[in-house]
Amino acid sequence: MREKQAITEQIRKRYKKASKKEKKYILNELVQTTGDNRKYEIRILRKTSTKQVLTFVNGKSTRIRSNKCLRPKNRQGKRIYTDDIIKSLRKILAFYWYKCGKYLAIIIREQMPYIQVHKKPNFK
């Protein structure tokens, strides 16, 4: 296992610097050497190594990762619905016995006049 990790770490450095055409050959070589799945090897080679620091917080040991492994902020989706809308949709979903979204959308369209009349139901 450690040999596999050492080989992968050496090849990872070459893989990051290589062009797209060269990456194909490097990947073929690694798959042939390790015998692992091609997609698995791609994921391993693209993964960046993160440093973890072990610290003590309130008497318990805690691992802290660097910020590099977190998802970039620009990739977070924009929020479409507010918390109030989500809360009411959950109530509607529960009222209609948790139908799937395909059927729930049709039900909501048909029942919208009644839903608008009773904007604040006493579900608590």
N, C-alpha and C positions, 0 to 999 in steps of 0.2 A: 504494500500500500504506500509506504513512504517512497519507494522507488518510483512509483507511478506519479506521485505528487512532485517529486524532484524533476522528473522528465517534463511534466506538464509546465512547471514553473520556468524551466529553461526555454521551452518552446513558446511560452506565452510572450516572452520578450521579443522573440523573432516575429511572432504573429502580429503583434501590435505595430511593428515598423513596416511590415510587408504590404505590398500592393494587393489589390483584390485577386489578381491572377496567382500571385505567389501564395496567398492564403489558402487557396484551394489545394495546392500541393503540400503545404505544411499540414493542413488538416488531414489529408489522405495518409500522410506519413504517420501522424499521431494515432489515427484510428487503427491503422495496421499494427502499430506497435502495442497499443494498449488493449485493443479488442473491444473497446467501448462503442456505444452508439454515436453516430456522427453529430446529431443534434445536442447530445449531452456534452460532447467535446467542445462544440461551438460555445455553449453556455459557459463552460469552465474557462475557456480561453478568453472570453470577453469580460469575465468577472474580474473586478479589480480587487486586489488584496487590501483588506482593511486592517488597520491596527486597532487593537482593543487594549484599553488600560484598565487594570483592576484597581479599584479604590474601595475604601470603606465609608459607607454612609449609614449613620445611626447604628453602628456596630455590626452591620451586615456588609458582606463583600458584594460589590456591584461592578459589572463590566460596562465600560463606556466606549462606544464606537465613535470613530471620527465622523464628521458631517459629510464626508465624500460618499458614504454608502446610502445616504438618504436621497429620496426622490427630489429632483430639482423643483423649485417652486413654480417655474413656468409651465410645468407639465400637469399641474393640478387643474382639474376642470373647473369651469366657472359654475357657480351655484345658480341653478335655474329656479328652484322653488324655495320659498321662505319656510321657516319652522312652523308657522301657523298653517300654511297650506299642506305641509307634510302631515301635521297632526290631524287635520280634517280628512285627508285622504286615507289615513290609517283607520279612522272611525268609519268611513264609508266602506273600506275594504272589509272590516270586521262585520259591518251590518249586512253585507252581501256575501257572507260566508267564505271569504277569501278566494273569490273567483280569480282566475288568471287575468293578466293585464289585457289580453285580447278581448275577453268577454266583458271585463269591468269597464273598459272604455266605451263600449256600446251601451251598457247599462247606465253609466253616468250621463251620456249624451241624451238618452231617453228620459232620465229622471231629473235632469237639470232644473226644470221649472219648480219641482217640489223641493229640491235641495236648496235653491235660492230663497224660497219662502221660509224654510226652517234653517236659517244660517247658523244659529247657535243652539244646537241640540243639547239636552241635559245629559251628555255622556261624561261622566267624571270618574 
